[in-house]
């Protein structure tokens, strides 16, 4: 995988309200072991600012919008997430920064592994050493 991949999730249209589901090993290429969400991000603040050694993540803007910039140590690409039926697949060893959150934005994250602090690379210079 290059710098991320947008995956369209199934969208069940219903006059009572639409429904979208993400299924591990079906609509996303891993079994989900951890789910968390980021919300109430103050204007101008950034989230992320790290990479994972082994964990894959799938990010969905379930409400509102935000930008995700991915960096593999050589090139960068920015994605606007603003549809609850699409998600961004992020590979391991990819630095991510989330910013420009709209008011009321909620970022849902599905992760391939349980939380493990040792899986995080939180220093950008260390990240560059690891990927080169």
TAZIKA-V109017 format. One record per helix or strand of 2 or more residues. SS is the DSSP state (H for helix, E for strand). FROM is the first residue (numbers start at 1). LEN is the number of residues. If there is no record, write none. Layout:
BEGIN
[[SS	FROM	LEN] [SS	FROM	LEN]]
END
This chain:
BEGIN
[[E	5	4] [E	10	3] [E	19	3] [E	34	6] [E	47	6] [E	57	7] [E	66	6] [E	76	6] [E	86	5] [E	95	5] [E	106	6] [H	117	3] [E	120	2] [H	124	8]]
END
